[in-house]
Amino acid sequence: MSINSIVANNLCTGCGVCISEDKSHQAKMVWNNEGFLVPSLGQNSTQDKMIKVCPFALQQKNEDELGLMFLQQPENQYHDKIGYYYELYAGYSKEFRETSSSGGIATYIFKTLLENKLVDNLFIVKEVDGQYAYQFFSNVKEITQISKTRYTPVTLEKLFQEISEIDGTVAVSGVACFVKAIRLKQIYNPELKEKIKFVVGIICGGLKSKYYTDYLAQEAGCQSEYSHAQYRVKNEQSYALDYKFSCEEKLTKRIHMVEMRSLGDMWGTGLFKSNACDFCDDVVTELADISLGDAWIDPYDKSGLGNSIIITRTKTAQTLIKNGLNQKNLTLDKIAEEKILLSQGGSFNHRHKGMLYRIIKANKSMQIAPKKRDKHLEKQGIFFNFVQNSRLKTRQKSLDIWVENGNNIAFKAEMKPYLDNLKFLTLLNHRLIKLKKIIFKRMS
């Protein structure tokens, strides 16, 4: 398997770590026609080296194997779907909740890491000239600049190109595939285990194309160039899912907004999502020092200001959270494993239960599919597979249609039949599941 085959089979999520392994220094990250960042190789690019750090390579170590290497400790716990962990929490940071997309825990962690000299630099996504990209950052006084979720493609390419020139240690944030690539890089470059001291895992519902933001901007009423996209403008008087998207029109400096709930389900349908995300079975960033995500569970989802779920996986992470509680900087509840699973229930359902079907379908289509953990390869019923097939079509059509016309009105009209079909099949599957439960209950 090669980096070229990863890209050709739409299995690249744009982490960019492979670029650092090109000994010819000819490879670079570029935009593809679907609005994702992918590697473009030179004639002499060393693909045999590059493929070693690709999180979707066939021969790669899986998350369980890497978890043993990086996270297993006598005092921590293990769960088949959650991975290694110390404690599980839900709640928020008192200081950063209002300025963050969720509970503000990531911003609290980054600030504490810098203030306590646990790391010297952060490598995080922040805004530069109205656009978002990974940047090195060490100014604790401007920490709120990094406190928002960004649903737009970014790449770690710059991290390993510049890390040797950066004085001191680094903390990095990333979604599951990015975190896995960092861990693979650390295996082949052990000195990076000390250089990259802390990894914050951002629980991800799927990476979106840059066209997702263009679509939202048009839906908000911005028909020309825009900047300062904000994906989670909260309504503190409402509930967690009631938020807006906003952007600023460059010409008029006018702020445009749209209520996200008015646009339908942008996540469960897979609209504008990377194909590679359908072949990721790490729902909760199992290889990070700490994993953070939205607390989509009762009662935490009732607050418009937002709450986070927190999974501490290393002693350092657990100490940071414990100190935050002792100093009353954090408002957190300890929660059970079942609550973590419930908070990401849709993602577990799609990624784990649907994985075997997607792999079989890819193989039948003569496409490469990465090897996944056997424990997540579950055979499902025919109607569940109908839903999976419809979702695959919907995901791909959303990209094809947008590339063809780039207009939100035409996009919605052309996508309607695919979305209606997905909705019908999903409803049918849910009703059949309920019916089976009723029959089973009566028979038992």
N, C-alpha and C positions, 0 to 999 in steps of 0.2 A: 504494500500500500504506500502511496505517496501523497504529498501535500496537494499535488494536482488532482489526484483522484478524490481527495476530501472535498475540494472546491467543486469539481465536476459533478459530484453526487449531492451537492447542497448540504454538506455536513459541517460546514465552517460557521462558527458563531462570531468570528472576527476578533478573538482574544488577542491575536498578534504576537503571542509568545514565540511562535515558530520563526519569526523574522530574526530574532536574536541568535538563532542557531544556524543561520545561513553564513557560512564562512566566506562566501564570495561577496557578501554585503550588497547583493544586487536586488534582493527581495524587498518589497515594500507593501503597505496596506493601501488598497484602492477601493472605490465604490463600484459595486456591480450593478447590473441593470435593475435588480429588485430592491435597491436601496440599502444594501448591507455592505459592511467592510469585509474584504477578503484579501488574502495575500496574492500579489502578482510577482511571479518568479523571474529571475534572470536566467540566461543560458547556462550559467555555471553554479546556480543555486544548489546548495548541498542538502537535497531533500532527505537523504538518509539520516542526517542529523536533525533536521527540522521536524520530522514526523515523530521523533521521540517525545516531544513535549506537547503534541496535539491531543487534546482531551477526547477526541472522537476516533482516534486511530484504532484499528482492529486489534492490534497486539498489545494494547495498553493495559497497565494495571488498573483494576477497578477501585471504586471508592472504599470497599471493605479492606482491600489489601493496603491501600494508601493510609486508611484510618489506623490500621495496626502500626504502621511505620511512624506516623506523626502524632497520633492522639491517644493511643491506648496507655492508660495508667492504672495501677492497682486500685485506686480509690474512685475511679469514675465508672459510669454505668454504660450499658449498650442496649440499643433497641434496633430491631431489624430495619425499620424505616427511618428512624431518627439518627442513628449512628451513635458514636461515643459522646457522652455528655456528663456534666457535673450536676447542673440544676436546670429547671425549666421555669420560666416566669412569663407574666403578662403585665403590662403597665406602661409607665411613661417617665420621662425626665421633666422635672418641674421647670427647669430653666429653658429647655429647648423644644418643648412640645408645641407651643404656638407657632414657632417659626419653621417647623419641620413638616414633612409629608405625613408622618405617622406619629409615633410617640416620642421622637427626638432622641432615642437611645444611641443611635450611631453617632450623632453629633456629640453627645455626652462622652462616649467612649473615646472619640478622637481627641476631644479637648483634654480629657484626663490623661491620656497617653502622652500628650505633649507637655502638659503642666507637671507631671510627675517624672519627666525625663525618661520614660520607658521607651520612647522612640524620639528621634530627632526630626523626622519628616513624615508627612503623609503623602500618599500617592492616591488621589481621589478625583472624582469627576466634579469639575466646577465650571462656571461660566467664564468664557473669554471672548470678548467682542461680540456678545450676544449669542454665541454658540457654546456647546458643551463638549468638553474633552477631559481626559485624564491629565492632571497636572501635579507637579510636586508642590507642596504647601507646608508652611511651618509657622504661620502667623496666628497664634492662638487668639489674638484680639479680633480677628476677622473670621472666626470659626463658623458663624452663621451663614457665611457664603456657600458652604458646602452642605447645607442641611435639607436639600430638597431632592426628591426622586426624579430621575431623568429617564424617560422612556424613549431613548434615541441611541443608535449604535455608537459605541465608543470602542477604543482599542488600547491594550496594554503595551503596544509596540514601543512606546517611548520609555517605559519603565526599565527594561533591560538594556536599552541603548545608552541610557544616561546614569544608571544606578551606580556604576563604578566611579563616576565623577561627583556623586553626592556624598558630602561628609556626613558620617553618622548613620544611624539605623532608620528603617522605614516601616511604616504600617500601610497596608494596602486594603482597599475594599473591592469586592467583586461578586458577581453572580456565580453559581455553582461551577460552570464550565471554566470560567476565568480562574477560580480558586484552584481547581484541579490542575490546570496548566501551570500555575505557580508552584504547586507542590511537585509536579513532574520536573520542572526546571530546577527545583531545589535538590532533587535526587541526583541529577547529573552535575550539579554545581553546588556541592555541600556548603561552601562558604556563604551561599545565599540564605541558608537557614539562620545564620546570625545577622545577616544584613537586613533581611525581611523578618522582623521580630514578631509581627502581629498581623493577622489577616481577619478582616471583618467580612463575613458572608452575608450577602443580601439575598433573601429568599425571593425567587423570581417566578413569575407566572408565564414567562416566555419572552424572548427578545423581539422587539418590534423593529420593522423597517423604518428608515427615515421618512418614508411616505406616510406613515401613521401620523406623524406630527403635521405634515402638510395637509392631510385630510382634516385633522382636528382644527387647524388654523382656518381652513375654508368654512368648516361648520360653524366656527365662532364668528364668521363674517369678514375675515381678513382675506382679501382677494389679490393682494400684492405681496411684496417681500416683507418678511416679519422677523422678529428676534424675541429674546427673553421669554421663550416658551415656559410656562408653569403648568405642570401636569396635575397638581393636586392642590387647588385653591380650596381651602376648607370652609365649611359652614359650621361654626361652633354651636349654632342653635339647633342643628339637626343631628343626623347620625353619620357614622364613618363613611358610608358609601355615597353620601350626598356631597359630592365635590365638583368643582368646575375646572376646565382647562382655560388658560388665558395666554395671550401673546400680544406683542406690541407691533403695530404696523410701522415699518421704518419710515415711510414717507410722511405720514400724518402724526406719528407718535401716539396714536390712539390705541387704547387697550381694548381688545376684543375678548369676550368670554362666551363659553357654552357650558351648559350643565351636562356632565358626562352621562347621567342616567337617561337623558333624552336621546342618546345615541344608541341605546341598546347595549347588549352584552359584547363588549370589545375583547374580552379575554376568553370566555368559555367557547366562543365561536372560532378562535384562532386567527382572527383578522390581522393581516399584516405581520404575521409571526414567521420567524425563521424555521425552515424545515428541520434544521438540526435539533431544535428544541423538542421535537417529537421523538427524538432518540436519546433524551437525557432522562435518567432514572433517579437523579439526585434532586429531590424536591426541596430539602432544607439545608443546602450547602454543608454537607456532612464533613468537609475537610477544613473548615475555617476554625479559628480560635473561638469565635463567637458567631452565632447565626441570628439574624434579625429579620423580622417580617411583620406584616400587618396582622393584628389580632382580630381576624374575621370570625369571632365567636362571642356568644352571649356571656356576660353583659358588656364586654369591651367594645363591641361594634355599635353600641347605642350612643357613644359620644362622638360628636362631630369633630372634636379636637384630635381624635385618634389615639390608639394604643398599639403597642408593639408586643409580639411574642419574642422571647429571648431564650436562646439555647447556649449555655456556657459549656465550652468543650475543653478548655485548658485551665490550669490553676490561675494563670494570670487573668484570664477573663472572669473567672469566678471571684477573684479578689477585687477586681474593679467594680463588679456589681455589688458585692457585699459591702464594700466601703461606701458606695453610693447610697445604699440603704441605711447604713449606720450613721452617715452624715446627713440623712434625710434629703438628699438630692434626687432620689428616685422614689417613685410610688409604684410598688410592684407587689403582685401576688405570686406565690408559688403555685404552679398548676401541674396537673397530671399529664402523662404521656398521651392519654386519650384526647385531651384538649388540644395538644399540638397537632395531632393527626386530624382532628375536626377542623382546626383553623385553616388547614391547607387541603381539606377534603376533596375539593374539585380537582386539584392538581395531582394528588395521589391517585384518584380514580382514573384520570386520563393517562397519566404517565406510566403508572404501573400496570393497571388492568388492560390498557390498550396497547402496551408495548409489543407483545407477542404478535398481535395482528399486524401492526405496522411493519415489523421486521419481515414477516412472511410475505406481506404485500410488496415490500421493496425488493425482496429476493426474486419474486415471481416477475417483477418488472425489470429484472437484470440490473438492479441498482444495488450499490454496496450499503449495508447497514452495519453499524458498529456492534461488537459483541457486548451484550448487557448481562447483568447479574441474573442467574437462573431463578433466584428467589422472587424476582419481580416479573417473571414471564408466566402469566396466568392465562389459561385458555378460557375464553368467554363464550356466551351464547350468541346466536346469530344476530339478534336485534341490537345487542351492544356493538357488534362489529359493523352493523349497518350505520350506526351513529359515527363510529370511527372513520369509516369510509367517506361519509358525508362531510365530516369535519376536515379531512384531508383535502377534499375538493374545494371546500369553502376557503380554507387557508390559501391554497394556491391561486384560486380565482381572484381573491382580493388583491393579490400582487399583480396578476396578469391584467386585470381590468384597470387598476390604477395606472400602471405603466402605459396602457393604451390610450387613456383619455385624461387622467390627472385632474378630473373635475368631480367635486363631491356630489353634485346632483345626479350626473350620469352614473357615477359609481354606485350610489344607493339603488338606482333603478335596475342596473344590471346585476347587482348582488342579491336582490330580493328573492328570486327563485331558489337560490342556493341556501340562503338563510332560512327561508320558509321550510324547505325540505329538512334542513338540520333540526329546526325547532320541532317539526312534526315527528321525526324519528326519535328525538330525545324524549319527547312527551310520551310516545308510544312505549319506549323502553322503560321509562319510569313507572308507567301504569302496569306493565307486565310484571315488573319487580314487586310492586305492591300486591298484585293479584296472587303471585306465587307465595308471598308471605302470609296472606290471608288463608290460602288453601292449606299451607303447611301448618299453620296454627290450629286450624280446624281438625286436621288429621292427627295432630299430636295430643 
